[in-house]
Structures are given as structure tokens and as C-alpha cells.
């Protein structure tokens, strides 16, 4: 009887351990932390104020800034396979900001203030000059938009889905579905194109061909956010793929402009780093 009791206790103990480990294993793929996106040396450079930018463009080569050790997109449940796209651009960095309610709200409100994207400046490789990248942007109403309060911290919703329109200086009018999630102290943003884009009579994008992902990962030890931006693009027009205006460096400057513009809007001015490639 004693041996049977011991067996039952052992089974109960193993069951408890299993129930503890199971949710951890299920959520491990969605858990984000700096080491998932940065190598140790990249973390050091990012904390020193460096931007780490890398671009791969099908049939056009690569462009990589100094210090990048891992140019490929991080593998996690939030990002699509890079092999499905013609262009993949990645940028990593860091900015100091205390993790308090006011700052979290500032980040969230900046993310969802789409009109604030208007006037974004970038360095144009083709023009060899600084010019406007985003001419204007605005939110549009949609039946599937929602705000999920949930267990969000400091009044920041746990999940938000909205739609926006952006007038890009090269790509024309683009529409996106943007989803913002909060995970603890972190923000996860995915913006996926929703319409067919035509320029000069040529179809450039179908829905889902242009995707922008952003991660803001708070590090308590460093008292700031590591940020990771990844852009994916499939270009449908063979003519656009062949012309010299499309270069990996150009996409590197576009992703850099996006990050610099966001940081400036939250009070972190890094405009001296605006040109990733000249």
C-alpha cells in the first residue's frame, strides 16, 4: 500500500511539474527579449547610440552598416519567412527612456497617431538630397477596427487594430492594417498592406506584399528600449525591379527615416543619424 501511495504521489508531482512547464513552453516562441534580436556585440553598439541597418534585395545585392553581425530577421512567431519576399530590411537600435505610465502612453499614442507620419524626411540616394518620404497619412474607419483594454498597463490597451492610408513619395497611395500589441513592458506592431497598388499603369503590390514590423523591448537594467524594425516587400512589376532607382541602400534609408521620425516624435532627437547610406 505504501508503494502504491508513493507511486500516486510521484504521478501527482510529475503532473504538477508538467502543468507548470507546459504554458511556459507554449509561450516561449512569443516571448521577446533583446537577445532574440541582437547579438551581444550589437547590444553594446546599440546602447552606444549606433543604428544597425541591413537590407537584402533580390537580384540587387545587400547593404549593411558597420557593426551588424546578424543581418537576417529574427525567427519568431511575429515575423513572416523572409524567403517569401523580394526585399527584407532590418534595423536595430536603442534609446533611453524610463518605463513609467506617462512614457508608455506617449509611445502608444505616437504609434497610433498616424497623421504624425506626415512630413517624414529621408535621404534619397537617387536625388542625393534630403526630401519628404511621407507626404501625408491618416486613419481610416473600418468595421474590423477595435481596442481591447484587457490587462494593459498604465492605461495602454492590450491590443489595438486600426487602418491607415499613407501617401509615399515613390510608391504612391498605400493602405495598411496596423495591429498593436502590448506584452508586459513591450510593444509589438505589425502593419500589413491591404490594397493593390498601381503606378504608371503597372501593378506594384497586392495585399500583403508590403509589411512593416516594429518591436520596442524595454530593458530594466539599461533603463531604455531596444527597438527592432523589419520591413518586407514583394514587388510585382519586373520593370520596377530592373531599373537602377531600386537599390538596397535606398530601402535602408527608408527604414532609417521611419525610426528616426518615430524617436523624434517621442522626444529623442537622433536626426544626425538620418542617412544610413550616402
N, C-alpha and C positions, 0 to 999 in steps of 0.2 A: 504494500500500500504506500509505503514511504517513497519507493522508487517511482510509482505512478504519479504521486504528488509532485515529486521533483521534476518529472517529465512535463507535467502540465504547467508548472511554474516556468520552466525553461521555454515552453512554447509561448506562454503569455509574454515573457520578457522579449523574445525574438519578435513577436508581433508588434509590441510597443516600439521597439527599435526600428522595425520596418516602416511603421506609420510615421515615424519622425523623419526618416531618411527619404521616403517616397516624395513628399511635397518639395523637399529640397532639390531632389534630382529632377523633378518636373520643371521647376522654376529656374534651374541653373542656366539654361540656354537664354533666358530672357533677362537675367541679372547683368547689369552693366557696371563697369568699373574701369579706371584709366588703363590698367594693364591689358584690357581686352582690345584696345585701340592703339596704344602706344608701346613702343619698346622702352626699356629703362633709360637708354640714352635720349630717346625722343622726349621723354618726360622731363629730363633735365633741361634740354634745349627749349621746350615749350615754356617752362617756368622762368626761363631767362628772357622770354619775350619773342622767341622765334616762331614764325609760321612755317609749317612743314607741308609743302604742297606737291602733289604728284598727279600726273594725267597720262592716261593711255588712250590713244586714238587709233582706231583700226586703219591700217594701211598708211598711217602718217607718223607713227613712232610714239615716243614718250617724251615727257618733260618733267624734270624732278628738281626741286630746290635742294640746297645744301642741308645735310643732316637727316634726310629721310632714309630710314633703314627698312621700313616695310611699306612699300608703295601700294599694296593691294588692299582692297576693302576688308574690314574686319568681318569675320564669319560670325553671324548671329541671326536670330530669328527675324530681326527687323529689316535686314538688307537683302535685296534680291541677288541671284547669282550674277556676277559681273560678266560672265561669258555670254549673257543674253543681250548685251548692249555694245554699240559701236564705240562709245566714249564713256570712260569712267574717270572722274576727278575726285581726289580726296584731299582734304586739308585738315590739319590738326594744330591746336594751339591751347593757350591758357590765358585767363585773365583773373586778377584778384577781385574778389567781391565777397563780403560777409554773407553768410547764409542766414538771413533774417526774413521776417514776414514782408517787410517793405521791399526788399530786393527781389524776393521771389515773385511778388506781384508785379514788380517793374519788368522782370524778364517775361512773365506770362503776357502782360499787356502789350509789350513790344512785339512778341511773336504774333499775337492776334491782331495787331494794328496794321493791316495790310496796306492802307493808304500811306503809311510811313515808309514803304518801299520806294515810293515815287522819288525820283531825283537821284537814285543810286549812281555813283560815279565809279568808273573803272579805267584802267589803262588799256587803250586799244592798240594792239600790235600792228594792225593794218594801217591805222592812221598815225601811229607813233605820237599819240597825244591822249590826254585825259578827256573823257567825254561821258555823257549820260548813258548808262546801261538800261535803266528802267525809266521810261518816260512817265508812266503813271500806273497806279494799281488801286484796286478797290475790292471790297467784299461784295458778293452777290448772294441773294436769298436762294435757298434750296430746301426741298422737303426733307432731305435726309440730314440736314444740319442739326446738331444737338450739343448740349452742355451737360455733362454728367458730374454733379457735385461730388458724390461718393465720399471717400475719405481723404480728399485732397487737403494738403497742409496750408495754413495761413490764408485761407480763403481762395486758394488756387484750385480750380476744378481738377478732378481726377482725369477727365478725358473730355476733349472738345473736337468736334468735326465741323468745319466750315468750308466754303468755296470762295475762290477769288479769281480775279482777272488781272493779268499783267501785260502791259504794252512794252515789249522788249525792242531795243533799237535795231537789232538784227533779225530776230525771229518773228517779229510781229506780235499779234494778239494771242496770248496764251491763257488758258483756263486751267485751274488746279483744284483738286480736292485736298484739303490740308487737315491732318489729324494730329492733335497734340495730346500726348500722354504724360502724366507725372508718375514717377516711381521713386518714392522716398523723397530725397532732395534733388532728384534728377529730372530732366525734361527730355522727351523724345518726340521729334517732329518728323512727319512724313508728308510730303506734298507731291501728288501724282497728277500728271496732266490728264485732262478729261475730254478734250476735243480733238478733232482733226485740224491740223494747221497747214495752210497752203500759202506759199509765197511765190510770186512771179509765175503763177499757173502750175507750180509743182507742189505735190504733197510732201511735206517735211515730216510731220508727226501724225501718228494715230494715237488714240487714247492709251495712256500708259507708257508712251515712248520717252517721256522726259520726267525724271523723278529726282527729287531733292530730299535728302535725309539729314537731320541735324540731331546731335546729341550734346546735351550740356550735363556734365557729370561733376557733381560737387565733391571736392576733396577736403575734408575737415583739417587734415594736417597742413595743407598748403594754403588754406583759407581762400579758396577760389574755385573757379570752374574750369575743368578741361573741356574744350569743345572739339567736336569732330563733325565735319560736314562731308557728305558724299553725294555726288551728282552722277546720274546715269542717263545716257541718251542713245536712242536709236534713230538714225537719220535715214529716211526712206528714199530721198532723192539721190540718185547716182551722180547727177550733175553737181550738187552741192558737196558731195563727198570728194569730188575730184578737183574743185577749184582751190587755189592756194590760200584763200582767205580763211579756210578752216584748218587751224593748226592746234596742236596740243597746248602750246603756250597761251593761245587765246582763251581756251577754256580754263586754264589755270588762273588767268587774270580775272575771269568772270567769277569763279568761286571765291577768290580772294576779296573781290569787291563786295560780295554778299556778306562775308564775315566781318569785314571792316565796317560796313554800313550798320550792321546789327550792333556791334560793340559801341560805335559812336552814339547810337540811339539810347543805349543804357548808361552812357556817361563815361565810357572807356575809349579815349581817342587814340587810335593807332594808325592814323592816316599816312604817317611816314612810311608804312609798310604796304601801301596800296598796290603797288605794281609787283606782282610775283615774278613776272618775266618781262624784260625790256628788250 
